[in-house]
Amino acid sequence: MKLATMAGAALLLLRGGLLALPAVAPPEKATVPDRELGLSKMSVFETPSPPAVVENSSAPGERPVLPRVYPGAPPSIPHGVADLLPITREQNMCLACHQLEEKEEGLPTPIPKSHYVDLRNAEAQPRDTVAGARYICVTCHVAPTDAPQLVGNVFGQ
């Protein structure tokens, strides 16, 4: 009986216009092709085949020091590194050449003093050897390749 009363009351309200809803057209579904999403501009179902990249294979000293990508950036390595890797706890070929006291004309760039400070455990204590967190040089320093720039970059400009 209560259900019938509620249904009747709702019918009266609708007839009287009290519950009339405005006529609204259903929204159009806007679809975006997956080729227009993200930076790749290809379908998420395709397997990309990037072009081959030629690594820098020059010997140390053959090329000039490269400009930094932005102020304060780690310097890029101007020579090839394939023959110098991997850098392990027992061997770091970078230190063999770059562990110098002062910069001299025609010699490699010395490792900066900041690399001899352990920022995690003893900030005020310079060490005699390169700090552990700075030991793997290619973590920050990279050798450029001929790879094209994927997206525009104005960082640091």
Steps between C-alpha positions, in 0.01 A plus 500: 500500500781738576663428164181581315463826690860603419457415132176697485660803665790491254257482206311803632824698539610416148160600352507824688843586362670510837747226413533576132857448385648719229548330169874449458659335203740221593863614486695411191778255568828666420754240400870561471694264277779324687749644248432845645563405862839554660828581328550195280229581241455133419245242599547340839461168319804555275850395597735787420830436326722794580770586250849371571713738705870546436695532823788739534809290430765771511808451715567722801647831391374482140204733554470828690320534833126526436282787625271418790135433417391757761681698773605265778447184292761224525737529205450258213781257423658614171649157417370147460450290814417153364855375559507646853191322630386348721604707797526265796616526858835357393547702182419853387685599184380862537707542816812378320503818288291756686641463852725806467574783741482794257378562146791526258492576129464179298415283803157366600266706716562416868224353717351790701567520873126455564531137385733427792238592761250246632179705503309227686729435794771765535429823310787692658759225459683490165633151425810378322291298256184568301189462718300183444191679366719673238700192397279392208570797272247410230215542747520875436748543214398368158666473163285655227374298204349595166148427632248767400331701771159340569328809637591866509695614803538856622609404853768736624468743209 
